[in-house]
Amino acid sequence: QAIEHQLKICGYKSSLDVLALYLARQGLRSIPSLSQFRRLRYLWINNNKIQDLKFLVKNYCLTELYLNNNELTDISGALKHLCSLQILFLHSNELKKLGKTVKELKGMISLQTLSLFQNPLACDPDYRLYVIYFLPSVQLLDRKLVTQRERESALHLYNPKRAWVEQSIAFGKRVDTSLGTTLGSSRSTQPARRLKMPSGREFGNNTNKVPFEDPKDAVLVRATTRSLMEFSSLDWNKVATCQERHLKNKAGEPLEKLTVQFR
């Protein structure tokens, strides 16, 4: 009845015309399948008593979904097909399993706004960093913008190896170079000064990206450890085609590959 009432108010003549449906604050405990509204993009079901989301199995076009203030305890298998979602409100429910909930949302590559606060899972001490790391497309989490510093902290916490690599390379292939590089040119009469790195500020163990007492030292080390870029070219005119190899019409010539490297 709530759905029919909304259709009459909006004057929809066909289910394919329905792009938005407002069913908030109706005291609903369950909703029949909304599969007939295949072009539905905006759906408000907030402030009801909904406990399952089986009615959404065919609504692939949804871009905004408001499910806050309900009685949801698990969303597994109910939302992962909604790859076009950009806004999802799930706050003020009874979601308890953080990993299971985030796993359901991983396929939503367009998801930018997400709210999960006032759920039991939000009590996890690493809750915010966990969501930021595993849902990188989210820009606004629980009404608060995700900062670059939070993304770096999440990367350090859940993928420290990648964090170390990102801090220690510039581009291209990584080249291991000792940090014991010295300053000063060959023409200088003064002895070379060894770079000093404060303890506890090694690469990958601190978010400070200039872990040296003197910034000039960091610039020099960055330059000397810059990755090598490698380009290779081959004269394909000398490579016999499949037909030529089969008929043996073209004599085989040794192939020459030209490789160029630079920092």
URQUI-V705694 format. One record per backbone hydrogen bond with DSSP energy under -0.5 kcal/mol. NH is the residue of the N-H (numbers start at 0). CO is the residue of the C=O. If there is no record, write none. Layout:
{{NH & CO} {NH & CO}}
//
This chain:
{{4 & 0} {5 & 1} {6 & 2} {7 & 3} {8 & 4} {9 & 5} {10 & 6} {11 & 6} {16 & 13} {17 & 14} {18 & 16} {20 & 41} {22 & 20} {22 & 43} {24 & 45} {25 & 22} {26 & 46} {33 & 54} {36 & 33} {37 & 35} {39 & 36} {40 & 18} {41 & 18} {42 & 63} {43 & 20} {44 & 42} {44 & 65} {46 & 67} {47 & 68} {48 & 27} {50 & 28} {55 & 52} {56 & 53} {58 & 55} {59 & 57} {61 & 58} {62 & 40} {63 & 40} {64 & 86} {65 & 42} {66 & 64} {66 & 88} {68 & 90} {69 & 91} {70 & 49} {72 & 50} {77 & 74} {78 & 74} {81 & 78} {82 & 80} {83 & 59} {84 & 81} {85 & 62} {86 & 62} {87 & 112} {88 & 64} {89 & 87} {89 & 114} {91 & 116} {93 & 71} {95 & 72} {97 & 95} {100 & 96} {101 & 97} {102 & 98} {103 & 99} {104 & 100} {104 & 101} {105 & 101} {105 & 102} {107 & 104} {108 & 106} {109 & 82} {110 & 107} {111 & 85} {112 & 85} {113 & 139} {114 & 87} {120 & 94} {121 & 118} {122 & 119} {123 & 120} {126 & 123} {129 & 125} {130 & 126} {131 & 127} {132 & 128} {133 & 129} {134 & 130} {137 & 134} {138 & 111} {139 & 111} {140 & 143} {141 & 113} {141 & 139} {143 & 140} {145 & 138} {146 & 144} {150 & 146} {151 & 147} {152 & 148} {153 & 149} {154 & 150} {155 & 151} {156 & 152} {157 & 153} {158 & 154} {162 & 158} {163 & 159} {164 & 160} {165 & 161} {166 & 162} {167 & 163} {168 & 164} {172 & 227} {182 & 192} {187 & 184} {192 & 182} {194 & 180} {196 & 194} {197 & 195} {197 & 210} {200 & 197} {204 & 201} {211 & 209} {212 & 195} {214 & 212} {216 & 213} {217 & 213} {218 & 214} {219 & 215} {220 & 216} {221 & 217} {222 & 218} {223 & 219} {224 & 220} {225 & 222} {227 & 172} {228 & 261} {230 & 259} {232 & 257} {234 & 255} {235 & 233} {237 & 234} {238 & 235} {239 & 237} {244 & 240} {245 & 241} {246 & 242} {247 & 243} {248 & 243} {249 & 243} {250 & 248} {256 & 254} {257 & 232} {257 & 255} {258 & 256} {259 & 230} {261 & 228}}
//
